[in-house]
Amino acid sequence: NPVNFSLDQNYPNPFNPSTVISYQLAENSTVTLEVYDMLGREVATLVNNERMTAGSHNVTFDAGNLSSGLYMYRLSTANGQK
């Protein structure tokens, strides 16, 4: 079980055009999950300051409207960022 929260590797990776991002919360928390390009520009917000229950969660990132390349994602909760 995660101590506070954990963020997993997306699958499939590489992907075209969509992938699933999984994360786990040890307790109910407000969550934001954002995707950035390699220049640090936010290209998508997948979860926007939503109250989520403890446990495992999955969200699909559809990059069909974005150019091919590398993307990073960041999970933010009251306990920090990953």
Buried (B, 14 or more C-beta within 10 A) or exposed (E): EBEBBBBBEBEEEEBEEEBBBBBBBBBEBEBBBBBBBEEEEEBBEBBEEEEBEBEEBEBEBEBEEBEEEEBEBEBBBEBEEB
